[in-house]
Amino acid sequence: MTELSSRIAGIGSHLPERILTNDEISAMVDTSDSWIRERTGIRQRHIAGEGVTTCDLAERAARRALDDAGLAAEDLDLIVVATTTPDFTFPSVGTMLQARLGATKGAAFDVQAVCTGFVYALAMADNMIARGQARTALVVGAETMSRILDWTDRSTCVLFGDGAGAMVLQADETASGPERSGILGTYLRSDGRFKDLLHVDGGPSSTGTVGHLRMVGNQVFRHAITNIAESMTTIAGRSGVTIEEVDWFVPHQANQRILEGVARKLSIPTEKVISTVADHGNTSAASVPLAFDRAVQDGRIKRGDLVLMEALGGGFTWGAALARF
C-alpha cells in the first residue's frame, strides 16, 4: 500500500549581517552579558538593517532552499509563509514572495501562529500535498522581531532576533509506515485563555498601532515545558516511534533553559538537541528551520535521520512535526 507523503527536497536559511551582542544591549538597558547568558543562554542575535523587511529575509532563505532542492520557482504550486511580523497588514508576505520569486502558479498565503508558525505552516503544506492540492510547496518561517520590541524593556528586548528559514516539500509516493521518508506526522494545539502571558499590545483593529511584545516570562516557561513535552510524546506515539528512536530534536529556540528542561523531562540526551539560541536568540517562526538548516550544514542531520521539530508561541499555540529527512 502506498500513500502520498511530503518529502523534504531542500532547505535554506538567511540571517541579517548585523549582529547585536549582549554587551551592546547592556549599554541600552540595565542588564549584563552574564545576566542574559545565565537566564537565557543567548550571547548575540541578528538584527535586520534599516529598510530590510521580512519578505527580504524570506526571499533569501527561499532561494537557498530552492537551490538545495535543485528546483526553480516555476516548479512551485504552493507557498506558505509563517510570520507574525509581515511587511504590511496586507498583502501577505506569501503573495509578495511568490511575485519576487517568479512563481506564477498555485496559491500563496501567510500563517500566523507566532513561534509555532513554522510547524503550523509545515502542517498546512503537508496536508495540501496529501490531498493532491499541491505537488511542490515552499514553506518559510521569517521574522523581523526587532520591529515589535520595546527596547527599554530588558525582560523582552534581550530575547529576540531576526532571520528566516525555508523548506521545499515535494509529493512522493513511498511505502507507508515510520520508515518512509518525508513528513511522518504533525500535531497542532492552541489555548487562547493564555493570551495575556505572551502578546503584542497593539494591532490595526484595537489600537491602530503595531504595538510592542509583552511577556510574563516565568509563566510562559512553565507552560512551554509541559506543552512542548506533551506534543513531542503525542506525535511520536501517533507516528509509531518512540522518543528514544528519534535521531535529532529541533526545538523552537526560545531559551536554553526551556530546551534543557524539556530534555530532562523526556530523558533526551542533550547531544541530540539542536541548539542555536546562543547565536540567534528567539527568531519566532524562523527559529525551527534556521536550526534545522544549521544542523544539516554542519553535518549533524543527515538524509535518513528521524527528526522531531516542536515549538510553543503566543496565543498560546504549540505543536510538533516528525520527519524522516
Order of alpha helices (4+ residues) and beta strands (2+ residues): beta-beta-alpha-alpha-beta-alpha-beta-alpha-beta-alpha-beta-beta-beta-beta-beta-alpha-beta-alpha-alpha-alpha-beta-beta
